[in-house]
């Protein structure tokens, strides 16, 4: 009876072990994501973990650039643009470190005293279907 119990236990542990790697690979998450604005350029850097055996992930950055006047008023259609950037990032030891930038260009130019702001800033791992909303810069 004891041998039958040990045999059944070993088989159940073996079956559970076959599914454990799949559970780890499905736990992708952003560890950190930070953004900064310098002039007309928005740069986002970050780290993602829980990537299991993946060779690479695709990271995208989406944002809206606005040319804001000194009174703080929002843009007309000509002074607003949607921007995006995408990069394939190698995965090492289940982690990926990334950096993406987008630069706004307006015609006419958005020059002082007007300033460029970025709204609706979102970073997405399209490989794993996860996103992080960073807000405005």
N, CA, C and O atoms as CSV, one atom per row, in Angstrom:
chain,resi,resn,atom,element,x,y,z
A,1,UNK,N,N,0.827,-1.187,0.000
A,1,UNK,CA,C,0.000,0.000,0.000
A,1,UNK,C,C,0.870,1.249,0.000
A,1,UNK,O,O,0.572,2.237,-0.671
A,2,UNK,N,N,1.944,1.180,0.762
A,2,UNK,CA,C,2.823,2.331,0.852
A,2,UNK,C,C,3.491,2.611,-0.494
A,2,UNK,O,O,3.663,3.770,-0.871
A,3,UNK,N,N,3.868,1.555,-1.219
A,3,UNK,CA,C,4.502,1.712,-2.533
A,3,UNK,C,C,3.527,2.339,-3.529
A,3,UNK,O,O,3.927,3.176,-4.339
A,4,UNK,N,N,2.277,1.951,-3.480
A,4,UNK,CA,C,1.264,2.509,-4.381
A,4,UNK,C,C,1.107,4.005,-4.092
A,4,UNK,O,O,1.030,4.810,-5.020
A,5,UNK,N,N,1.060,4.375,-2.824
A,5,UNK,CA,C,0.944,5.786,-2.444
A,5,UNK,C,C,2.154,6.584,-2.941
A,5,UNK,O,O,1.984,7.678,-3.480
A,6,UNK,N,N,3.373,6.056,-2.771
A,6,UNK,CA,C,4.575,6.741,-3.233
A,6,UNK,C,C,4.590,6.870,-4.758
A,6,UNK,O,O,4.999,7.902,-5.290
A,7,UNK,N,N,4.152,5.842,-5.450
A,7,UNK,CA,C,4.112,5.871,-6.900
A,7,UNK,C,C,3.125,6.934,-7.392
A,7,UNK,O,O,3.441,7.703,-8.300
A,8,UNK,N,N,1.949,6.977,-6.803
A,8,UNK,CA,C,0.940,7.974,-7.186
A,8,UNK,C,C,1.450,9.383,-6.878
A,8,UNK,O,O,1.268,10.295,-7.686
A,9,UNK,N,N,2.080,9.568,-5.732
A,9,UNK,CA,C,2.635,10.878,-5.369
A,9,UNK,C,C,3.704,11.313,-6.364
A,9,UNK,O,O,3.733,12.475,-6.768
A,10,UNK,N,N,4.573,10.405,-6.760
A,10,UNK,CA,C,5.636,10.736,-7.712
A,10,UNK,C,C,5.056,11.128,-9.070
A,10,UNK,O,O,5.531,12.073,-9.700
A,11,UNK,N,N,4.041,10.410,-9.514
A,11,UNK,CA,C,3.401,10.719,-10.792
A,11,UNK,C,C,2.735,12.094,-10.733
A,11,UNK,O,O,2.865,12.881,-11.671
A,12,UNK,N,N,2.031,12.389,-9.654
A,12,UNK,CA,C,1.373,13.696,-9.511
A,12,UNK,C,C,2.394,14.828,-9.457
A,12,UNK,O,O,2.167,15.874,-10.065
A,13,UNK,N,N,3.498,14.656,-8.757
A,13,UNK,CA,C,4.551,15.675,-8.717
A,13,UNK,C,C,5.162,15.879,-10.095
A,13,UNK,O,O,5.461,17.009,-10.482
A,14,UNK,N,N,5.347,14.798,-10.836
A,14,UNK,CA,C,5.895,14.913,-12.189
A,14,UNK,C,C,4.968,15.682,-13.110
A,14,UNK,O,O,5.422,16.506,-13.905
A,15,UNK,N,N,3.670,15.421,-13.011
A,15,UNK,CA,C,2.693,16.147,-13.831
A,15,UNK,C,C,2.680,17.624,-13.450
A,15,UNK,O,O,2.650,18.484,-14.329
A,16,UNK,N,N,2.702,17.928,-12.164
A,16,UNK,CA,C,2.714,19.329,-11.711
A,16,UNK,C,C,3.978,20.027,-12.196
A,16,UNK,O,O,3.929,21.200,-12.566
A,17,UNK,N,N,5.106,19.327,-12.201
A,17,UNK,CA,C,6.359,19.916,-12.653
A,17,UNK,C,C,6.353,20.265,-14.127
A,17,UNK,O,O,7.034,21.204,-14.539
A,18,UNK,N,N,5.596,19.528,-14.934
A,18,UNK,CA,C,5.525,19.839,-16.364
A,18,UNK,C,C,4.824,21.161,-16.617
A,18,UNK,O,O,5.124,21.833,-17.604
A,19,UNK,N,N,3.902,21.550,-15.753
A,19,UNK,CA,C,3.143,22.777,-15.965
A,19,UNK,C,C,3.742,23.984,-15.252
A,19,UNK,O,O,3.315,25.107,-15.522
A,20,UNK,N,N,4.687,23.812,-14.377
A,20,UNK,CA,C,5.275,24.928,-13.631
A,20,UNK,C,C,5.966,25.950,-14.545
A,20,UNK,O,O,5.771,27.147,-14.335
A,21,UNK,N,N,6.763,25.548,-15.549
A,21,UNK,CA,C,7.394,26.554,-16.405
A,21,UNK,C,C,6.382,27.422,-17.136
A,21,UNK,O,O,6.634,28.610,-17.337
A,22,UNK,N,N,5.257,26.873,-17.536
A,22,UNK,CA,C,4.234,27.658,-18.208
A,22,UNK,C,C,3.657,28.721,-17.295
A,22,UNK,O,O,3.340,29.818,-17.754
A,23,UNK,N,N,3.515,28.428,-16.040
A,23,UNK,CA,C,2.986,29.413,-15.099
A,23,UNK,C,C,3.976,30.551,-14.912
A,23,UNK,O,O,3.564,31.707,-14.816
A,24,UNK,N,N,5.272,30.257,-14.857
A,24,UNK,CA,C,6.278,31.301,-14.681
A,24,UNK,C,C,6.362,32.189,-15.910
A,24,UNK,O,O,6.505,33.406,-15.786
A,25,UNK,N,N,6.276,31.597,-17.096
A,25,UNK,CA,C,6.401,32.382,-18.322
A,25,UNK,C,C,5.230,33.332,-18.496
A,25,UNK,O,O,5.371,34.343,-19.184
A,26,UNK,N,N,4.094,33.050,-17.907
A,26,UNK,CA,C,2.912,33.876,-18.073
A,26,UNK,C,C,2.799,34.994,-17.056
A,26,UNK,O,O,1.729,35.592,-16.944
A,27,UNK,N,N,3.847,35.307,-16.310
A,27,UNK,CA,C,3.738,36.329,-15.266
A,27,UNK,C,C,4.512,37.604,-15.611
A,27,UNK,O,O,5.109,38.230,-14.736
A,28,UNK,N,N,4.495,37.978,-16.883
A,28,UNK,CA,C,5.202,39.191,-17.305
A,28,UNK,C,C,4.621,40.409,-16.595
A,28,UNK,O,O,3.405,40.548,-16.461
A,29,UNK,N,N,5.524,41.295,-16.138
A,29,UNK,CA,C,5.092,42.516,-15.462
A,29,UNK,C,C,6.202,43.568,-15.535
A,29,UNK,O,O,7.388,43.242,-15.582
A,30,UNK,N,N,5.786,44.832,-15.544
A,30,UNK,CA,C,6.748,45.921,-15.527
A,30,UNK,C,C,7.244,46.108,-14.094
A,30,UNK,O,O,6.446,46.275,-13.173
A,31,UNK,N,N,8.551,46.078,-13.913
A,31,UNK,CA,C,9.160,46.320,-12.613
A,31,UNK,C,C,9.255,47.817,-12.384
A,31,UNK,O,O,8.927,48.318,-11.309
A,32,UNK,N,N,9.712,48.529,-13.417
A,32,UNK,CA,C,9.804,49.989,-13.349
A,32,UNK,C,C,9.636,50.555,-14.747
A,32,UNK,O,O,10.094,49.966,-15.726
A,33,UNK,N,N,8.977,51.700,-14.834
A,33,UNK,CA,C,8.851,52.442,-16.082
A,33,UNK,C,C,8.876,53.921,-15.711
A,33,UNK,O,O,8.043,54.384,-14.932
A,34,UNK,N,N,9.829,54.655,-16.266
A,34,UNK,CA,C,9.979,56.081,-15.973
A,34,UNK,C,C,10.067,56.858,-17.272
A,34,UNK,O,O,10.578,56.359,-18.274
A,35,UNK,N,N,9.568,58.078,-17.246
A,35,UNK,CA,C,9.645,58.933,-18.423
A,35,UNK,C,C,10.219,60.286,-18.073
A,35,UNK,O,O,10.130,60.741,-16.933
A,36,UNK,N,N,10.816,60.931,-19.080
A,36,UNK,CA,C,11.329,62.284,-18.894
A,36,UNK,C,C,11.209,63.044,-20.211
A,36,UNK,O,O,11.275,62.463,-21.294
A,37,UNK,N,N,11.032,64.349,-20.090
A,37,UNK,CA,C,10.909,65.209,-21.259
A,37,UNK,C,C,12.076,66.176,-21.280
A,37,UNK,O,O,12.425,66.777,-20.263
A,38,UNK,N,N,12.674,66.316,-22.454
A,38,UNK,CA,C,13.737,67.296,-22.657
A,38,UNK,C,C,13.434,68.003,-23.970
A,38,UNK,O,O,13.614,67.439,-25.049
A,39,UNK,N,N,12.976,69.232,-23.866
A,39,UNK,CA,C,12.582,69.960,-25.069
A,39,UNK,C,C,11.419,69.279,-25.750
A,39,UNK,O,O,10.361,69.089,-25.149
A,40,UNK,N,N,11.614,68.910,-27.010
A,40,UNK,CA,C,10.559,68.261,-27.796
A,40,UNK,C,C,10.663,66.745,-27.777
A,40,UNK,O,O,9.967,66.078,-28.543
A,41,UNK,N,N,11.512,66.181,-26.923
A,41,UNK,CA,C,11.735,64.739,-26.906
A,41,UNK,C,C,11.261,64.124,-25.593
A,41,UNK,O,O,11.549,64.630,-24.508
A,42,UNK,N,N,10.531,63.026,-25.720
A,42,UNK,CA,C,10.087,62.231,-24.573
A,42,UNK,C,C,10.860,60.925,-24.604
A,42,UNK,O,O,10.891,60.245,-25.630
A,43,UNK,N,N,11.483,60.571,-23.492
A,43,UNK,CA,C,12.219,59.315,-23.376
A,43,UNK,C,C,11.621,58.498,-22.248
A,43,UNK,O,O,11.381,59.007,-21.153
A,44,UNK,N,N,11.383,57.225,-22.526
A,44,UNK,CA,C,10.833,56.304,-21.532
A,44,UNK,C,C,11.808,55.149,-21.388
A,44,UNK,O,O,12.234,54.556,-22.380
A,45,UNK,N,N,12.163,54.829,-20.140
A,45,UNK,CA,C,13.031,53.700,-19.848
A,45,UNK,C,C,12.313,52.775,-18.871
A,45,UNK,O,O,11.440,53.212,-18.120
A,46,UNK,N,N,12.680,51.507,-18.883
A,46,UNK,CA,C,12.027,50.600,-17.955
A,46,UNK,C,C,12.641,49.220,-17.921
A,46,UNK,O,O,13.568,48.892,-18.661
A,47,UNK,N,N,12.081,48.432,-17.033
A,47,UNK,CA,C,12.507,47.046,-16.852
A,47,UNK,C,C,11.253,46.191,-16.724
A,47,UNK,O,O,10.311,46.540,-16.013
A,48,UNK,N,N,11.263,45.070,-17.426
A,48,UNK,CA,C,10.158,44.113,-17.367
A,48,UNK,C,C,10.720,42.768,-16.929
A,48,UNK,O,O,11.818,42.385,-17.335
A,49,UNK,N,N,9.975,42.062,-16.110
A,49,UNK,CA,C,10.423,40.760,-15.606
A,49,UNK,C,C,9.310,39.729,-15.776
A,49,UNK,O,O,8.208,40.043,-16.225
A,50,UNK,N,N,9.629,38.494,-15.406
A,50,UNK,CA,C,8.660,37.408,-15.519
A,50,UNK,C,C,8.475,36.945,-16.945
A,50,UNK,O,O,7.382,36.524,-17.325
A,51,UNK,N,N,9.540,37.018,-17.750
A,51,UNK,CA,C,9.433,36.729,-19.178
A,51,UNK,C,C,9.805,35.304,-19.551
A,51,UNK,O,O,9.743,34.931,-20.723
A,52,UNK,N,N,10.189,34.506,-18.563
A,52,UNK,CA,C,10.468,33.090,-18.819
A,52,UNK,C,C,11.536,32.878,-19.871
A,52,UNK,O,O,12.603,33.489,-19.813
A,53,UNK,N,N,11.250,32.003,-20.847
A,53,UNK,CA,C,12.234,31.623,-21.867
A,53,UNK,C,C,12.125,32.447,-23.140
A,53,UNK,O,O,12.744,32.085,-24.141
A,54,UNK,N,N,11.371,33.533,-23.149
A,54,UNK,CA,C,11.236,34.319,-24.367
A,54,UNK,C,C,12.597,34.855,-24.817
A,54,UNK,O,O,13.444,35.188,-23.988
A,55,UNK,N,N,12.798,34.933,-26.124
A,55,UNK,CA,C,14.045,35.474,-26.650
A,55,UNK,C,C,14.009,36.991,-26.709
A,55,UNK,O,O,15.032,37.648,-26.514
A,56,UNK,N,N,12.816,37.559,-26.983
A,56,UNK,CA,C,12.681,39.007,-27.062
A,56,UNK,C,C,11.232,39.402,-26.837
A,56,UNK,O,O,10.325,38.577,-26.945
A,57,UNK,N,N,11.025,40.676,-26.522
A,57,UNK,CA,C,9.686,41.241,-26.405
A,57,UNK,C,C,9.634,42.514,-27.241
A,57,UNK,O,O,10.656,43.168,-27.451
A,58,UNK,N,N,8.446,42.861,-27.715
A,58,UNK,CA,C,8.257,44.090,-28.474
A,58,UNK,C,C,7.637,45.126,-27.545
A,58,UNK,O,O,6.554,44.914,-26.999
A,59,UNK,N,N,8.328,46.242,-27.372
A,59,UNK,CA,C,7.860,47.324,-26.510
A,59,UNK,C,C,7.485,48.507,-27.393
A,59,UNK,O,O,8.252,48.889,-28.278
A,60,UNK,N,N,6.305,49.095,-27.157
A,60,UNK,CA,C,5.883,50.278,-27.902
A,60,UNK,C,C,5.630,51.436,-26.943
A,60,UNK,O,O,5.261,51.243,-25.784
A,61,UNK,N,N,5.837,52.627,-27.453
A,61,UNK,CA,C,5.569,53.864,-26.732
A,61,UNK,C,C,4.608,54.675,-27.574
A,61,UNK,O,O,4.891,54.961,-28.737
A,62,UNK,N,N,3.474,55.049,-27.000
A,62,UNK,CA,C,2.485,55.892,-27.660
A,62,UNK,C,C,2.286,57.140,-26.817
A,62,UNK,O,O,2.215,57.059,-25.590
A,63,UNK,N,N,2.194,58.303,-27.474
A,63,UNK,CA,C,1.991,59.563,-26.766
A,63,UNK,C,C,1.384,60.582,-27.723
A,63,UNK,O,O,1.443,60.427,-28.943
A,64,UNK,N,N,0.797,61.628,-27.142
A,64,UNK,CA,C,0.305,62.756,-27.918
A,64,UNK,C,C,1.130,63.971,-27.522
A,64,UNK,O,O,1.240,64.301,-26.341
A,65,UNK,N,N,1.714,64.639,-28.525
A,65,UNK,CA,C,2.504,65.846,-28.286
A,65,UNK,C,C,1.606,67.057,-28.506
A,65,UNK,O,O,0.861,67.118,-29.485
A,66,UNK,N,N,1.681,68.018,-27.592
A,66,UNK,CA,C,0.872,69.229,-27.664
A,66,UNK,C,C,1.777,70.444,-27.573
A,66,UNK,O,O,2.727,70.462,-26.790
A,67,UNK,N,N,1.481,71.466,-28.378
A,67,UNK,CA,C,2.200,72.739,-28.290
A,67,UNK,C,C,1.311,73.685,-27.487
A,67,UNK,O,O,0.270,74.128,-27.973
A,68,UNK,N,N,1.720,73.992,-26.263
A,68,UNK,CA,C,0.910,74.767,-25.327
A,68,UNK,C,C,1.376,76.224,-25.313
A,68,UNK,O,O,2.572,76.504,-25.230
A,69,UNK,N,N,0.412,77.148,-25.394
A,69,UNK,CA,C,0.770,78.572,-25.381
A,69,UNK,C,C,1.020,79.042,-23.955
A,69,UNK,O,O,0.720,78.309,-23.013
A,70,UNK,N,N,1.568,80.258,-23.765
A,70,UNK,CA,C,1.900,80.746,-22.426
A,70,UNK,C,C,0.703,80.845,-21.483
A,70,UNK,O,O,0.874,80.825,-20.264
A,71,UNK,N,N,-0.496,80.951,-22.032
A,71,UNK,CA,C,-1.692,81.008,-21.193
A,71,UNK,C,C,-2.144,79.634,-20.730
A,71,UNK,O,O,-3.129,79.515,-20.000
A,72,UNK,N,N,-1.427,78.588,-21.152
A,72,UNK,CA,C,-1.767,77.231,-20.735
A,72,UNK,C,C,-2.889,76.611,-21.543
A,72,UNK,O,O,-3.430,75.574,-21.160
A,73,UNK,N,N,-3.244,77.231,-22.652
A,73,UNK,CA,C,-4.330,76.708,-23.473
A,73,UNK,C,C,-3.839,75.595,-24.380
A,73,UNK,O,O,-2.716,75.614,-24.884
A,74,UNK,N,N,-4.722,74.626,-24.566
A,74,UNK,CA,C,-4.423,73.456,-25.364
A,74,UNK,C,C,-4.339,73.763,-26.840
A,74,UNK,O,O,-4.692,74.855,-27.285
A,75,UNK,N,N,-3.874,72.802,-27.583
A,75,UNK,CA,C,-3.611,73.004,-28.999
A,75,UNK,C,C,-4.859,72.914,-29.875
A,75,UNK,O,O,-5.859,72.291,-29.518
A,76,UNK,N,N,-4.759,73.551,-31.015
A,76,UNK,CA,C,-5.707,73.316,-32.092
A,76,UNK,C,C,-5.212,72.051,-32.792
A,76,UNK,O,O,-4.163,71.515,-32.435
A,77,UNK,N,N,-5.944,71.583,-33.765
A,77,UNK,CA,C,-5.574,70.339,-34.438
A,77,UNK,C,C,-4.164,70.380,-35.022
A,77,UNK,O,O,-3.469,69.363,-35.007
A,78,UNK,N,N,-3.721,71.536,-35.541
A,78,UNK,CA,C,-2.395,71.629,-36.160
A,78,UNK,C,C,-1.264,71.595,-35.138
A,78,UNK,O,O,-0.121,71.305,-35.493
A,79,UNK,N,N,-1.565,71.885,-33.884
A,79,UNK,CA,C,-0.523,71.918,-32.854
A,79,UNK,C,C,-0.576,70.702,-31.936
A,79,UNK,O,O,-0.215,70.775,-30.762
A,80,UNK,N,N,-1.034,69.586,-32.494
A,80,UNK,CA,C,-1.120,68.344,-31.717
A,80,UNK,C,C,-0.784,67.197,-32.665
A,80,UNK,O,O,-1.201,67.202,-33.824
A,81,UNK,N,N,-0.036,66.224,-32.178
A,81,UNK,CA,C,0.279,65.075,-33.021
A,81,UNK,C,C,0.444,63.815,-32.200
A,81,UNK,O,O,0.934,63.843,-31.071
A,82,UNK,N,N,0.021,62.701,-32.795
A,82,UNK,CA,C,0.204,61.395,-32.168
A,82,UNK,C,C,1.566,60.862,-32.570
A,82,UNK,O,O,1.964,60.936,-33.732
A,83,UNK,N,N,2.272,60.324,-31.587
A,83,UNK,CA,C,3.610,59.787,-31.823
A,83,UNK,C,C,3.681,58.364,-31.302
A,83,UNK,O,O,3.008,58.013,-30.333
A,84,UNK,N,N,4.507,57.539,-31.956
A,84,UNK,CA,C,4.762,56.214,-31.405
A,84,UNK,C,C,6.131,55.724,-31.841
A,84,UNK,O,O,6.689,56.173,-32.841
A,85,UNK,N,N,6.644,54.805,-31.072
A,85,UNK,CA,C,7.927,54.189,-31.340
A,85,UNK,C,C,7.848,52.744,-30.856
A,85,UNK,O,O,7.110,52.431,-29.922
A,86,UNK,N,N,8.607,51.880,-31.493
A,86,UNK,CA,C,8.569,50.468,-31.145
A,86,UNK,C,C,9.973,49.894,-31.237
A,86,UNK,O,O,10.764,50.305,-32.086
A,87,UNK,N,N,10.280,48.942,-30.360
A,87,UNK,CA,C,11.595,48.302,-30.376
A,87,UNK,C,C,11.457,46.855,-29.889
A,87,UNK,O,O,10.681,46.560,-28.980
A,88,UNK,N,N,12.233,45.960,-30.520
A,88,UNK,CA,C,12.339,44.585,-30.036
A,88,UNK,C,C,13.502,44.543,-29.049
A,88,UNK,O,O,14.623,44.929,-29.378
A,89,UNK,N,N,13.219,44.068,-27.834
A,89,UNK,CA,C,14.206,44.077,-26.758
A,89,UNK,C,C,14.575,42.639,-26.407
A,89,UNK,O,O,13.689,41.819,-26.172
A,90,UNK,N,N,15.882,42.318,-26.368
A,90,UNK,CA,C,16.283,40.964,-25.990
A,90,UNK,C,C,15.974,40.678,-24.515
A,90,UNK,O,O,16.051,41.559,-23.660
A,91,UNK,N,N,15.628,39.433,-24.254
A,91,UNK,CA,C,15.344,38.984,-22.884
A,91,UNK,C,C,16.557,38.220,-22.378
A,91,UNK,O,O,17.056,37.314,-23.046
A,92,UNK,N,N,17.030,38.595,-21.181
A,92,UNK,CA,C,18.131,37.889,-20.550
A,92,UNK,C,C,17.719,37.516,-19.137
A,92,UNK,O,O,17.332,38.378,-18.348
A,93,UNK,N,N,17.802,36.238,-18.820
A,93,UNK,CA,C,17.435,35.728,-17.499
A,93,UNK,C,C,16.015,36.133,-17.115
A,93,UNK,O,O,15.756,36.468,-15.959
A,94,UNK,N,N,15.101,36.105,-18.072
A,94,UNK,CA,C,13.699,36.406,-17.801
A,94,UNK,C,C,13.386,37.877,-17.633
A,94,UNK,O,O,12.285,38.228,-17.208
A,95,UNK,N,N,14.362,38.772,-17.967
A,95,UNK,CA,C,14.174,40.220,-17.795
A,95,UNK,C,C,14.534,40.950,-19.081
A,95,UNK,O,O,15.353,40.475,-19.868
A,96,UNK,N,N,13.918,42.101,-19.286
A,96,UNK,CA,C,14.239,42.959,-20.421
A,96,UNK,C,C,14.344,44.397,-19.935
A,96,UNK,O,O,13.496,44.869,-19.178
A,97,UNK,N,N,15.388,45.089,-20.374
A,97,UNK,CA,C,15.584,46.503,-20.044
A,97,UNK,C,C,15.453,47.281,-21.351
A,97,UNK,O,O,16.095,46.947,-22.347
A,98,UNK,N,N,14.618,48.317,-21.339
A,98,UNK,CA,C,14.329,49.020,-22.585
A,98,UNK,C,C,14.420,50.534,-22.429
A,98,UNK,O,O,14.356,51.079,-21.327
A,99,UNK,N,N,14.573,51.194,-23.589
A,99,UNK,CA,C,14.577,52.652,-23.671
A,99,UNK,C,C,14.021,53.041,-25.037
A,99,UNK,O,O,14.477,52.540,-26.064
A,100,UNK,N,N,13.035,53.933,-25.044
A,100,UNK,CA,C,12.427,54.425,-26.284
A,100,UNK,C,C,12.296,55.932,-26.214
A,100,UNK,O,O,12.117,56.498,-25.135
A,101,UNK,N,N,12.388,56.587,-27.374
A,101,UNK,CA,C,12.215,58.038,-27.435
A,101,UNK,C,C,11.339,58.407,-28.618
A,101,UNK,O,O,11.334,57.722,-29.641
A,102,UNK,N,N,10.598,59.496,-28.468
A,102,UNK,CA,C,9.845,60.101,-29.564
A,102,UNK,C,C,10.121,61.600,-29.522
A,102,UNK,O,O,10.281,62.182,-28.449
A,103,UNK,N,N,10.174,62.215,-30.690
A,103,UNK,CA,C,10.427,63.643,-30.786
A,103,UNK,C,C,9.311,64.291,-31.597
A,103,UNK,O,O,8.972,63.845,-32.693
A,104,UNK,N,N,8.750,65.354,-31.027
A,104,UNK,CA,C,7.675,66.089,-31.693
A,104,UNK,C,C,8.275,67.146,-32.610
A,104,UNK,O,O,9.259,67.801,-32.269
A,105,UNK,N,N,7.662,67.298,-33.781
A,105,UNK,CA,C,8.050,68.382,-34.686
A,105,UNK,C,C,6.775,69.028,-35.204
A,105,UNK,O,O,5.890,68.355,-35.733
A,106,UNK,N,N,6.698,70.338,-35.043
A,106,UNK,CA,C,5.507,71.074,-35.420
A,106,UNK,C,C,5.834,72.046,-36.549
A,106,UNK,O,O,6.959,72.528,-36.673
A,107,UNK,N,N,4.826,72.317,-37.360
A,107,UNK,CA,C,4.959,73.331,-38.387
A,107,UNK,C,C,3.735,74.226,-38.323
A,107,UNK,O,O,2.647,73.770,-38.675
A,108,UNK,N,N,3.851,75.476,-37.894
A,108,UNK,CA,C,5.088,76.155,-37.541
A,108,UNK,C,C,5.668,75.581,-36.248
A,108,UNK,O,O,4.988,74.911,-35.471
A,109,UNK,N,N,6.941,75.872,-36.056
A,109,UNK,CA,C,7.684,75.343,-34.914
A,109,UNK,C,C,7.060,75.770,-33.586
A,109,UNK,O,O,6.529,76.873,-33.461
A,110,UNK,N,N,7.133,74.878,-32.603
A,110,UNK,CA,C,6.638,75.166,-31.254
A,110,UNK,C,C,7.818,75.722,-30.454
A,110,UNK,O,O,8.530,74.986,-29.770
A,111,UNK,N,N,8.004,77.041,-30.559
A,111,UNK,CA,C,9.167,77.658,-29.929
A,111,UNK,C,C,8.724,78.581,-28.799
A,111,UNK,O,O,7.571,79.011,-28.757
A,112,UNK,N,N,9.655,78.888,-27.871
A,112,UNK,CA,C,9.304,79.737,-26.739
A,112,UNK,C,C,8.636,81.024,-27.213
A,112,UNK,O,O,9.039,81.600,-28.224
A,113,UNK,N,N,7.647,81.461,-26.507
A,113,UNK,CA,C,7.256,81.082,-25.154
A,113,UNK,C,C,6.344,79.853,-25.087
A,113,UNK,O,O,5.910,79.475,-23.999
A,114,UNK,N,N,6.044,79.220,-26.236
A,114,UNK,CA,C,5.221,78.010,-26.212
A,114,UNK,C,C,6.087,76.818,-25.812
A,114,UNK,O,O,7.300,76.825,-26.023
A,115,UNK,N,N,5.458,75.793,-25.233
A,115,UNK,CA,C,6.200,74.607,-24.792
A,115,UNK,C,C,5.507,73.347,-25.279
A,115,UNK,O,O,4.303,73.341,-25.536
A,116,UNK,N,N,6.275,72.293,-25.401
A,116,UNK,CA,C,5.741,70.989,-25.794
A,116,UNK,C,C,5.441,70.187,-24.540
A,116,UNK,O,O,6.273,70.092,-23.638
A,117,UNK,N,N,4.256,69.614,-24.491
A,117,UNK,CA,C,3.915,68.666,-23.432
A,117,UNK,C,C,3.491,67.355,-24.091
A,117,UNK,O,O,3.061,67.339,-25.244
A,118,UNK,N,N,3.615,66.270,-23.353
A,118,UNK,CA,C,3.210,64.960,-23.843
A,118,UNK,C,C,2.100,64.438,-22.944
A,118,UNK,O,O,2.236,64.415,-21.721
A,119,UNK,N,N,1.006,64.021,-23.557
A,119,UNK,CA,C,-0.133,63.472,-22.814
A,119,UNK,C,C,-0.421,62.054,-23.293
A,119,UNK,O,O,0.086,61.614,-24.325
A,120,UNK,N,N,-1.242,61.354,-22.528
A,120,UNK,CA,C,-1.646,59.983,-22.869
A,120,UNK,C,C,-0.445,59.089,-23.176
A,120,UNK,O,O,-0.451,58.356,-24.165
A,121,UNK,N,N,0.574,59.149,-22.337
A,121,UNK,CA,C,1.794,58.371,-22.536
A,121,UNK,C,C,1.551,56.943,-22.042
A,121,UNK,O,O,1.253,56.722,-20.868
A,122,UNK,N,N,1.684,55.975,-22.964
A,122,UNK,CA,C,1.427,54.569,-22.637
A,122,UNK,C,C,2.559,53.712,-23.196
A,122,UNK,O,O,2.940,53.845,-24.359
A,123,UNK,N,N,3.089,52.830,-22.346
A,123,UNK,CA,C,4.097,51.850,-22.751
A,123,UNK,C,C,3.411,50.485,-22.773
A,123,UNK,O,O,2.702,50.120,-21.835
A,124,UNK,N,N,3.633,49.733,-23.858
A,124,UNK,CA,C,2.976,48.434,-24.012
A,124,UNK,C,C,3.981,47.369,-24.413
A,124,UNK,O,O,4.830,47.594,-25.277
A,125,UNK,N,N,3.880,46.217,-23.784
A,125,UNK,CA,C,4.587,45.020,-24.236
A,125,UNK,C,C,3.591,44.282,-25.109
A,125,UNK,O,O,2.694,43.609,-24.600
A,126,UNK,N,N,3.741,44.404,-26.433
A,126,UNK,CA,C,2.772,43.779,-27.340
A,126,UNK,C,C,2.918,42.263,-27.369
A,126,UNK,O,O,1.975,41.559,-27.731
A,127,UNK,N,N,4.077,41.758,-26.994
A,127,UNK,CA,C,4.296,40.311,-26.960
A,127,UNK,C,C,3.431,39.654,-25.892
A,127,UNK,O,O,2.871,38.582,-26.120
A,128,UNK,N,N,3.316,40.295,-24.717
A,128,UNK,CA,C,2.581,39.720,-23.594
A,128,UNK,C,C,1.252,40.417,-23.321
A,128,UNK,O,O,0.501,39.988,-22.445
A,129,UNK,N,N,0.952,41.485,-24.059
A,129,UNK,CA,C,-0.337,42.166,-23.909
A,129,UNK,C,C,-0.505,42.920,-22.598
A,129,UNK,O,O,-1.602,42.949,-22.040
A,130,UNK,N,N,0.573,43.535,-22.095
A,130,UNK,CA,C,0.449,44.333,-20.871
A,130,UNK,C,C,0.839,45.778,-21.175
A,130,UNK,O,O,1.691,46.032,-22.027
A,131,UNK,N,N,0.206,46.724,-20.470
A,131,UNK,CA,C,0.456,48.153,-20.677
A,131,UNK,C,C,0.623,48.872,-19.359
A,131,UNK,O,O,0.164,48.416,-18.312
A,132,UNK,N,N,1.293,50.011,-19.436
A,132,UNK,CA,C,1.463,50.888,-18.279
A,132,UNK,C,C,1.194,52.304,-18.764
A,132,UNK,O,O,1.858,52.796,-19.676
A,133,UNK,N,N,0.199,52.963,-18.136
A,133,UNK,CA,C,-0.140,54.349,-18.458
A,133,UNK,C,C,0.707,55.258,-17.578
A,133,UNK,O,O,0.629,55.198,-16.350
A,134,UNK,N,N,1.521,56.107,-18.218
A,134,UNK,CA,C,2.410,56.997,-17.469
A,134,UNK,C,C,1.822,58.390,-17.276
A,134,UNK,O,O,2.389,59.195,-16.537
A,135,UNK,N,N,0.710,58.690,-17.918
A,135,UNK,CA,C,0.092,59.993,-17.743
A,135,UNK,C,C,0.675,61.049,-18.649
A,135,UNK,O,O,0.759,60.854,-19.862
A,136,UNK,N,N,1.088,62.187,-18.063
A,136,UNK,CA,C,1.531,63.356,-18.828
A,136,UNK,C,C,2.927,63.798,-18.415
A,136,UNK,O,O,3.351,63.600,-17.276
A,137,UNK,N,N,3.641,64.410,-19.382
A,137,UNK,CA,C,4.982,64.948,-19.131
A,137,UNK,C,C,5.104,66.314,-19.767
A,137,UNK,O,O,6.156,66.946,-19.675
